[in-house]
Amino acid sequence: MARYTGPVCRLCRTEQKKLFLKGDRCKSDKCPINKKRPAPGKDPKGRVGKRSDYGMQLREKQKLKRIYGMQEKQFGIFFDRALRMPGVTGENLFMLLERRLDNVVYRLRFAVSRTQARQIVLHGHVLVNGKVVNIPSYLVKPNDVIEIKEASKGLTVIKDALKEFGKAGVMPWLHLDPDAMKGTFLAIPRRSDITDLADIKEQMIVELYSK
């Protein structure tokens, strides 16, 4: 399946939820969710009837997949891996997604969105334990050190993104030295720690893949 290249605000309108795909725009008055714009499509108000169980399960999967910026096949691979891990599958899925390097770069405030973080990783601006890693899906381990390489520390896009650290800090499972542009992945977060995605119903996603 090809990567979506259309207007990302349309995805938020489809889910009627902020997916935080465009950084600062998502927090501004320009956000279509703030403007309460309807879902895309012809006459969305004309769609009546209760959504089926499958429909609700599909929407939860689509929301989570789009939040982390993944393609269908890649998301399925992560789910299969979560299924094989001991413990609760839905919680395992979140743990794996949070360990993705592009997500960690975003969480460390080196980027304003996961899409931007993916580009920063792909262009070789990120070091993991002193070595360049340009694979966005690379799984970070506890105590791994993630930093911007020396030659890239002058990039305006990263400097601007780091301004958010002064406003909101980072998640409790991370540590960041903003001056050195270096962070540490302290521990794998539990599902209950990921408070900004508390409304995602992972059990529905498990049920969808169990069909």
TORKOL-4160 file (C-alpha; in steps of 0.2 Angstrom, whole numbers, padded with zeros to 4 digits, m for minus):
211
<pt num="1" X="0000" Y="0000" Z="0000"/>
<pt num="2" X="0007" Y="0017" Z="m0005"/>
<pt num="3" X="0010" Y="0030" Z="0008"/>
<pt num="4" X="m0003" Y="0043" Z="0010"/>
<pt num="5" X="0003" Y="0060" Z="0002"/>
<pt num="6" X="m0013" Y="0070" Z="0003"/>
<pt num="7" X="m0018" Y="0084" Z="0015"/>
<pt num="8" X="m0015" Y="0077" Z="0033"/>
<pt num="9" X="m0028" Y="0088" Z="0041"/>
<pt num="10" X="m0041" Y="0077" Z="0031"/>
<pt num="11" X="m0036" Y="0062" Z="0041"/>
<pt num="12" X="m0040" Y="0071" Z="0057"/>
<pt num="13" X="m0057" Y="0076" Z="0050"/>
<pt num="14" X="m0060" Y="0058" Z="0045"/>
<pt num="15" X="m0057" Y="0052" Z="0063"/>
<pt num="16" X="m0065" Y="0068" Z="0070"/>
<pt num="17" X="m0050" Y="0068" Z="0082"/>
<pt num="18" X="m0033" Y="0078" Z="0083"/>
<pt num="19" X="m0020" Y="0066" Z="0077"/>
<pt num="20" X="m0006" Y="0079" Z="0079"/>
<pt num="21" X="0001" Y="0077" Z="0062"/>
<pt num="22" X="0006" Y="0095" Z="0058"/>
<pt num="23" X="0015" Y="0101" Z="0073"/>
<pt num="24" X="0011" Y="0119" Z="0078"/>
<pt num="25" X="m0004" Y="0120" Z="0066"/>
<pt num="26" X="m0013" Y="0107" Z="0077"/>
<pt num="27" X="m0013" Y="0119" Z="0092"/>
<pt num="28" X="m0018" Y="0134" Z="0082"/>
<pt num="29" X="m0035" Y="0141" Z="0077"/>
<pt num="30" X="m0031" Y="0134" Z="0059"/>
<pt num="31" X="m0034" Y="0116" Z="0065"/>
<pt num="32" X="m0050" Y="0110" Z="0057"/>
<pt num="33" X="m0055" Y="0101" Z="0073"/>
<pt num="34" X="m0054" Y="0117" Z="0082"/>
<pt num="35" X="m0065" Y="0124" Z="0069"/>
<pt num="36" X="m0077" Y="0109" Z="0071"/>
<pt num="37" X="m0076" Y="0105" Z="0052"/>
<pt num="38" X="m0086" Y="0090" Z="0047"/>
<pt num="39" X="m0079" Y="0074" Z="0041"/>
<pt num="40" X="m0074" Y="0074" Z="0022"/>
<pt num="41" X="m0085" Y="0068" Z="0009"/>
<pt num="42" X="m0101" Y="0073" Z="0001"/>
<pt num="43" X="m0115" Y="0077" Z="0013"/>
<pt num="44" X="m0107" Y="0069" Z="0029"/>
<pt num="45" X="m0123" Y="0074" Z="0039"/>
<pt num="46" X="m0133" Y="0063" Z="0027"/>
<pt num="47" X="m0125" Y="0047" Z="0034"/>
<pt num="48" X="m0136" Y="0040" Z="0046"/>
<pt num="49" X="m0137" Y="0024" Z="0056"/>
<pt num="50" X="m0127" Y="0016" Z="0070"/>
<pt num="51" X="m0109" Y="0011" Z="0066"/>
<pt num="52" X="m0106" Y="m0008" Z="0067"/>
<pt num="53" X="m0094" Y="m0016" Z="0079"/>
<pt num="54" X="m0082" Y="m0019" Z="0064"/>
<pt num="55" X="m0083" Y="m0001" Z="0059"/>
<pt num="56" X="m0079" Y="0005" Z="0077"/>
<pt num="57" X="m0064" Y="m0007" Z="0078"/>
<pt num="58" X="m0058" Y="m0001" Z="0061"/>
<pt num="59" X="m0058" Y="0017" Z="0066"/>
<pt num="60" X="m0048" Y="0013" Z="0082"/>
<pt num="61" X="m0035" Y="0004" Z="0071"/>
<pt num="62" X="m0035" Y="0018" Z="0058"/>
<pt num="63" X="m0032" Y="0032" Z="0072"/>
<pt num="64" X="m0018" Y="0023" Z="0080"/>
<pt num="65" X="m0010" Y="0019" Z="0063"/>
<pt num="66" X="m0011" Y="0037" Z="0057"/>
<pt num="67" X="m0005" Y="0044" Z="0074"/>
<pt num="68" X="0011" Y="0034" Z="0072"/>
<pt num="69" X="0013" Y="0037" Z="0053"/>
<pt num="70" X="0013" Y="0019" Z="0048"/>
<pt num="71" X="0007" Y="0010" Z="0033"/>
<pt num="72" X="m0005" Y="m0005" Z="0034"/>
<pt num="73" X="0007" Y="m0019" Z="0031"/>
<pt num="74" X="0020" Y="m0011" Z="0044"/>
<pt num="75" X="0006" Y="m0009" Z="0057"/>
<pt num="76" X="0001" Y="m0027" Z="0054"/>
<pt num="77" X="0019" Y="m0033" Z="0057"/>
<pt num="78" X="0020" Y="m0023" Z="0074"/>
<pt num="79" X="0003" Y="m0031" Z="0079"/>
<pt num="80" X="0009" Y="m0049" Z="0075"/>
<pt num="81" X="0025" Y="m0045" Z="0085"/>
<pt num="82" X="0014" Y="m0039" Z="0100"/>
<pt num="83" X="0003" Y="m0054" Z="0099"/>
<pt num="84" X="0018" Y="m0066" Z="0101"/>
<pt num="85" X="0025" Y="m0057" Z="0116"/>
<pt num="86" X="0020" Y="m0062" Z="0133"/>
<pt num="87" X="0007" Y="m0051" Z="0142"/>
<pt num="88" X="m0008" Y="m0041" Z="0135"/>
<pt num="89" X="m0007" Y="m0039" Z="0116"/>
<pt num="90" X="m0015" Y="m0022" Z="0116"/>
<pt num="91" X="m0002" Y="m0015" Z="0129"/>
<pt num="92" X="0012" Y="m0024" Z="0120"/>
<pt num="93" X="0007" Y="m0015" Z="0104"/>
<pt num="94" X="0009" Y="0002" Z="0112"/>
<pt num="95" X="0025" Y="m0002" Z="0120"/>
<pt num="96" X="0032" Y="m0007" Z="0103"/>
<pt num="97" X="0025" Y="0008" Z="0095"/>
<pt num="98" X="0033" Y="0020" Z="0108"/>
<pt num="99" X="0050" Y="0012" Z="0105"/>
<pt num="100" X="0051" Y="0016" Z="0087"/>
<pt num="101" X="0065" Y="0028" Z="0084"/>
<pt num="102" X="0055" Y="0041" Z="0074"/>
<pt num="103" X="0042" Y="0042" Z="0089"/>
<pt num="104" X="0056" Y="0043" Z="0102"/>
<pt num="105" X="0064" Y="0058" Z="0092"/>
<pt num="106" X="0047" Y="0066" Z="0092"/>
<pt num="107" X="0045" Y="0063" Z="0110"/>
<pt num="108" X="0062" Y="0071" Z="0114"/>
<pt num="109" X="0056" Y="0087" Z="0105"/>
<pt num="110" X="0068" Y="0085" Z="0091"/>
<pt num="111" X="0054" Y="0087" Z="0079"/>
<pt num="112" X="0036" Y="0095" Z="0080"/>
<pt num="113" X="0028" Y="0079" Z="0072"/>
<pt num="114" X="0031" Y="0061" Z="0070"/>
<pt num="115" X="0032" Y="0064" Z="0051"/>
<pt num="116" X="0045" Y="0077" Z="0053"/>
<pt num="117" X="0054" Y="0065" Z="0065"/>
<pt num="118" X="0054" Y="0052" Z="0052"/>
<pt num="119" X="0063" Y="0063" Z="0040"/>
<pt num="120" X="0076" Y="0068" Z="0052"/>
<pt num="121" X="0080" Y="0050" Z="0055"/>
<pt num="122" X="0080" Y="0046" Z="0037"/>
<pt num="123" X="0092" Y="0060" Z="0033"/>
<pt num="124" X="0104" Y="0053" Z="0045"/>
<pt num="125" X="0104" Y="0067" Z="0058"/>
<pt num="126" X="0101" Y="0055" Z="0073"/>
<pt num="127" X="0114" Y="0045" Z="0083"/>
<pt num="128" X="0109" Y="0030" Z="0094"/>
<pt num="129" X="0123" Y="0026" Z="0106"/>
<pt num="130" X="0135" Y="0036" Z="0095"/>
<pt num="131" X="0131" Y="0028" Z="0079"/>
<pt num="132" X="0120" Y="0035" Z="0065"/>
<pt num="133" X="0103" Y="0025" Z="0063"/>
<pt num="134" X="0092" Y="0030" Z="0048"/>
<pt num="135" X="0079" Y="0017" Z="0051"/>
<pt num="136" X="0063" Y="0025" Z="0058"/>
<pt num="137" X="0056" Y="0009" Z="0064"/>
<pt num="138" X="0072" Y="0004" Z="0074"/>
<pt num="139" X="0067" Y="m0001" Z="0091"/>
<pt num="140" X="0075" Y="0009" Z="0105"/>
<pt num="141" X="0080" Y="m0001" Z="0121"/>
<pt num="142" X="0080" Y="0005" Z="0139"/>
<pt num="143" X="0096" Y="0016" Z="0143"/>
<pt num="144" X="0099" Y="0019" Z="0124"/>
<pt num="145" X="0106" Y="0037" Z="0121"/>
<pt num="146" X="0098" Y="0046" Z="0107"/>
<pt num="147" X="0106" Y="0062" Z="0101"/>
<pt num="148" X="0107" Y="0074" Z="0086"/>
<pt num="149" X="0124" Y="0072" Z="0077"/>
<pt num="150" X="0136" Y="0086" Z="0079"/>
<pt num="151" X="0135" Y="0092" Z="0061"/>
<pt num="152" X="0116" Y="0093" Z="0062"/>
<pt num="153" X="0115" Y="0103" Z="0078"/>
<pt num="154" X="0113" Y="0120" Z="0069"/>
<pt num="155" X="0098" Y="0114" Z="0059"/>
<pt num="156" X="0084" Y="0127" Z="0062"/>
<pt num="157" X="0070" Y="0114" Z="0061"/>
<pt num="158" X="0077" Y="0105" Z="0076"/>
<pt num="159" X="0081" Y="0121" Z="0086"/>
<pt num="160" X="0063" Y="0127" Z="0083"/>
<pt num="161" X="0056" Y="0110" Z="0089"/>
<pt num="162" X="0066" Y="0110" Z="0105"/>
<pt num="163" X="0057" Y="0126" Z="0110"/>
<pt num="164" X="0043" Y="0115" Z="0115"/>
<pt num="165" X="0053" Y="0107" Z="0129"/>
<pt num="166" X="0053" Y="0123" Z="0139"/>
<pt num="167" X="0034" Y="0123" Z="0138"/>
<pt num="168" X="0030" Y="0105" Z="0141"/>
<pt num="169" X="0045" Y="0095" Z="0145"/>
<pt num="170" X="0046" Y="0077" Z="0140"/>
<pt num="171" X="0037" Y="0061" Z="0144"/>
<pt num="172" X="0043" Y="0053" Z="0161"/>
<pt num="173" X="0051" Y="0038" Z="0153"/>
<pt num="174" X="0063" Y="0050" Z="0144"/>
<pt num="175" X="0077" Y="0062" Z="0149"/>
<pt num="176" X="0083" Y="0076" Z="0138"/>
<pt num="177" X="0098" Y="0088" Z="0139"/>
<pt num="178" X="0092" Y="0101" Z="0127"/>
<pt num="179" X="0108" Y="0111" Z="0126"/>
<pt num="180" X="0118" Y="0095" Z="0121"/>
<pt num="181" X="0103" Y="0089" Z="0110"/>
<pt num="182" X="0105" Y="0072" Z="0119"/>
<pt num="183" X="0092" Y="0061" Z="0127"/>
<pt num="184" X="0090" Y="0044" Z="0135"/>
<pt num="185" X="0076" Y="0032" Z="0134"/>
<pt num="186" X="0075" Y="0027" Z="0152"/>
<pt num="187" X="0062" Y="0013" Z="0151"/>
<pt num="188" X="0048" Y="0006" Z="0141"/>
<pt num="189" X="0032" Y="0015" Z="0146"/>
<pt num="190" X="0017" Y="0005" Z="0152"/>
<pt num="191" X="0001" Y="0008" Z="0143"/>
<pt num="192" X="m0006" Y="0018" Z="0158"/>
<pt num="193" X="0009" Y="0030" Z="0156"/>
<pt num="194" X="0004" Y="0035" Z="0138"/>
<pt num="195" X="m0009" Y="0048" Z="0144"/>
<pt num="196" X="m0010" Y="0058" Z="0128"/>
<pt num="197" X="m0017" Y="0042" Z="0119"/>
<pt num="198" X="m0028" Y="0037" Z="0133"/>
<pt num="199" X="m0044" Y="0038" Z="0122"/>
<pt num="200" X="m0038" Y="0025" Z="0110"/>
<pt num="201" X="m0047" Y="0008" Z="0113"/>
<pt num="202" X="m0033" Y="m0005" Z="0110"/>
<pt num="203" X="m0045" Y="m0019" Z="0114"/>
<pt num="204" X="m0055" Y="m0015" Z="0099"/>
<pt num="205" X="m0039" Y="m0016" Z="0088"/>
<pt num="206" X="m0036" Y="m0033" Z="0095"/>
<pt num="207" X="m0053" Y="m0039" Z="0091"/>
<pt num="208" X="m0052" Y="m0033" Z="0074"/>
<pt num="209" X="m0036" Y="m0043" Z="0070"/>
<pt num="210" X="m0044" Y="m0058" Z="0079"/>
<pt num="211" X="m0058" Y="m0059" Z="0066"/>
